[in-house]
Every structure is written in structure tokens, then in C-alpha cells.
Amino acid sequence: MHKKISHRITMLRLQKGVSEYQMSLELGKNRSYIQSISSGKALPSMAMFLEICEYFNITPSEFFDFEVDDPHKIKRFYDLLKDFDAQELDAVYNMLYVFAENKGK
């Protein structure tokens, strides 16, 4: 689990386009704080973990959903879907179903 947490923070940081140094400072920590987490030498405290989730604008649940590479895209997709009516949702669902079936082949 330690490696997964380190990798997840690194992946989210790169998607955000910030350096380890910049992220450390923006979280109010010393400049090597995130580097020590990314290298696997340390884990954040629970309070800092929650701050990291807030920094990335994701929930802890989204953080630990390791099957999703980009939780922000999923969140944006969900936000778009909220405005669709039932018929539009059915059309999107059917399209996704076809994609999923083709991917499984």
C-alpha cells in the first residue's frame, strides 16, 4: 500500500503540473517533504493526507480508487452527466457500453 500511495501522489502531482518542491511549499511543508513521500521514505499523517486530497481537489475515496488514473476527468464527466435527461443518459450509456465491449475483445 505504501508504494501505491507514493505513486498516486506522484501521478496526481504530475497531472497538476507542479514539482515536488512547489507542492511541498504550497502545503506549508519543507521543500523536500513531497520528495520523501514520493521516494517511499515517508507517509503523510492523516491530517496531511486530507490536505493533500484537498490540494488535488479529490476525495479520499477518489484518491484510493487506484483503477482510475485521472479522477478529475471522471469528476468532470459526472458533472456533465448531471445535466442530461433520461434519454440523453441512455444514449451515453449505450455508447459507453459499445466502447467497453470493443475494449474487451
C-alpha positions, 0 to 999 in steps of 0.5 A, a space after each residue: 500500500 505504501 508504494 501505491 500511495 507514493 505513486 498516486 501522489 506522484 501521478 496526481 502531482 504530475 497531472 497538476 503540473 507542479 514539482 515536488 518542491 512547489 507542492 511541498 511549499 504550497 502545503 506549508 511543508 519543507 521543500 523536500 517533504 513531497 520528495 520523501 513521500 514520493 521516494 517511499 521514505 515517508 507517509 503523510 499523517 492523516 491530517 496531511 493526507 486530507 490536505 493533500 486530497 484537498 490540494 488535488 481537489 479529490 476525495 479520499 475515496 477518489 484518491 484510493 480508487 487506484 483503477 482510475 488514473 485521472 479522477 478529475 476527468 471522471 469528476 468532470 464527466 459526472 458533472 456533465 452527466 448531471 445535466 442530461 435527461 433520461 434519454 440523453 443518459 441512455 444514449 451515453 450509456 449505450 455508447 459507453 457500453 459499445 466502447 467497453 465491449 470493443 475494449 474487451 475483445 
